Amino acid sequence: MSRRRPIPALARIRTLIWREFVELGRDPFTIAILTILPLLLIAMLSYALTTEVRNLPLGVFDADRSEQSRTLVSDMESTGYFRIDRLSGLADIRSRMASGRLAAAIVIPPGFSSDLARGRVTRVQAIFDGTETVIAANAEGLIDALIGAYERDLRASNPRRVAIATGVFPGAGMAAGERDPEGGNVAAAPRGGDIGDVSSSGTDLSRARGTGPIRIVQRNLFNPGMRGTDFTIPGLIGFITTFLCILTTALSIVRERQAGTFEQLRVTPVRPFEIILGKILPLGFVYLVDTCLLMALGYFLFDIWPRGSIVLLLSMTALYLMLNLAWGLLVSAAAQSPDQAVQMTVLIVVPQLSLSGFVFPIHSMPEWARWLVELIPFAHFLRIIRGIYLTGAGLLDIWPEVLVLLGFLALFLLGVNRSLEKLKV
């Protein structure tokens, strides 16, 4: 019986498969990207990324200072969801939220315990940072649940107490400094209302939540309607420019080296720093125009426009674009081929997307991950662009982030300059 000969097509495919494995074995960087990187990402990001509320900075202004109010605050703190920051007044809630030091705040008004003792309806003010819509929504649910549990404990301790719906009155006896500079009482704003919706004499609290003795009056600063697009669009502008800037310049030098045009620069008196400026300035101008187009598109499609200075926003965007273009040149100088440059770009962009706060809230990350966030330029730019867009932040509010971006820019420019010198340009 004759032995069957292998099918020629299968033999060729087998040879090609073996050839690809041999090629991969000659490229340790690609092997690391394909095998080690996914393992590292899943191990790191699964611990760091979550939409759950943990260690959320919660400001508490307890104007009642009673046993009942202290119990309510203690119950919130004991859950581990909140990190309590006890406030002495209401005047700095807005500034603390604008700077990111608070994500939410609870205001317990005077007469809280006496209203409960008399069986009257009382109220608790819940203020959220509307720029962090995911955190605000989760924190809102937690606060509702905790106050509901507190009410059940009250009924269990005194089942004869019946809440009489006599209405909720605006907070009285508050100092002038505890009123918003634009008018209105911080502790008497309706759900979804902004400062302009409240008069200094109080407000209609018929929209307050709750059916028990405690009603929750919610207020969302900077994004009263809690629109997700207001939170997402500024971040998308930053991420799109980040990815395109790094990818474009990451392919620049490595392609010129393959084409041979880069070799021609070696016989010219052009210096490395002049090459850097010659490459990033034209692209920086193009991407700045793209940013303006993205902003215009956000305005016409979603009615989103920066509350702060346009000049400041474009200046900070130009700085960030230069940073990313320099980073891309650094990648291009280190890469041996266009494929490797693309792989390195992915290696840079994925952590920036995941750990910057663009999708997952930073407040809920473990402490080691929050330290890692500070090493990501996109995280700092995200604070800048969202601050200017949503809170109307000025240079005095964002200068720490600006200094960090300047430091990254200097570091990348120095790295590119040294890399080009090693190439004997």
Buried (B, 14 or more C-beta within 10 A) or exposed (E): EEEEEEEEEEEEEEEEEEEEEEEEEEBEBBEEBEEEBEEEBEEBBEEBBBEEBBBBBBBBBBBBEBEBBBBBBEBBBEEEBBBBBEBEEBBBBBEBBBBBEBBBBBBBBBBBBEBBEBBBBBBBBBBBBBBBBBBBBBBBEBBBEBBBEBBEEBBEEEEEBEBEEEEBBBBEEBEEEBBBEEEBBBBBBBBBBBBEBBEEEBBBBEEBBBEBBBBBBBBBBBBBEBBEBBBBBBBEBBBBBBBBBBBBBBBBBBBBBEEEEBEEBEEEEEEBBEBBEEBBEEBBEBBBEBBBEBBEEBEEEEEBEBEBBEEBBBEBBBBBBBBBBBBBBBBBBBBEBBEBBBBBBEBBBEBBBBBBBBBBBBBBBEEEBBEBBEEBBBBBBBBBBBBBBBBBBEEEBBEEBBEBBEEBBEBBBEBBBEBBEEBEB
